[in-house]
Structure formats: structure tokens, C-alpha cells
């Protein structure tokens, strides 16, 4: 028997092999690596600390509460962001 005159250029099986693996998207609206997420966490920690010093520490709340909140936020951002 003879070969068919035309063959499809790409089949779905070939497309699946050449497609990049899907990454698990986080909740941040940008593509990041772990260092980017660490940097975002540090910037948020500094901003939270400045906000805390200005508005909440004069009311009697310790800065250690802000540090605990920043640590939890950093853990969530680095792991899931």
C-alpha cells in the first residue's frame, strides 16, 4: 500500500509533548520565584512596621505583634504566592 498524500502537521499528542509543563499559579498577579516573594515579604514587613510605629504603638500595642503578623504573612507569600 502507498502512504497517504498528506499527513497532519501536528497532532494533539505531539503538541502535548512540546508544551511546557503547567505551573501551579499562586495568588500573586505576577510570575515570581522564591526570591521575588521573599523581597515582597520584606517590603510588606517594613511597611507594616512603619504603620504600626505610627498608629498602633502609641496606643500601647507592642511591635512584636506586628512582627508576628509579618512573619505569618511572609510564610504564606513565600509558600503559596
N, C-alpha and C positions, 0 to 999 in steps of 0.2 A: 504494500500500500504506500501511497505517497503522503508526504507531510501536508498539513493544511497550508493554504496560501498565506494566511496571516495569523499571527499569534498576538495575543493581547500584550501591550507594553508592560503593564504591571498588574499583578493580581493582588488580591487582598492579603494573601499570605506573604508576599514579598514586601508589601507596604508595612505590615506589622513587624517584620524583621528589621527594617531600616528605620522605623520610627524610634525616637528617643524614649527612654523609659519615663513613665509619668511620675512626677514628683508629688509628694504629699504637700499640698498647699496649706500654709498656715493662715492665721488671721490677719497678718500684716498685709497691706495692699501692695507691697513691693517684693521683688525677689531678693532674698537675703541669704547670707551664710551665717555661721555661728558668730563670727567676729562682728558683723554688722548688727546682729541682735544684741550682742554684749555692749557695743557702743551706744545703741539706743537705750539700753537699760541704764547705763551710767549717766547719760544725759537726763533721763527721767528722774533718776535718783537725786541729781544735783538740783533740778527744778523743784522737786518735791521738798527737798531740804530747805531751799530758799523760801518757798511758800510757807513752810512750817515755821521757820525762824521769824518771818514777818507777821504772820497772822495767828498762829496757834500756840507758840511757845509763851508769848506774853500772857496767855490765858491759863498757863500752868501745865500744859501738856509737854512731856519730855520729848526730846529729839529722838530718843531710842524707839519710840513708837513709829516715827517716820522712817527710821532705818529698817525696822522690821517690815513695814509695808513695802518699802523699796526692794528689799530682798525677795519677798514673795513675788512682786511684780517682775523682777529680773528673772527669777526661776521660770515663771510662766512664759515670759517673752522668749527666753533662750530655748526652752524645750519645745514650745508649741508655735512660736511665731514664725 
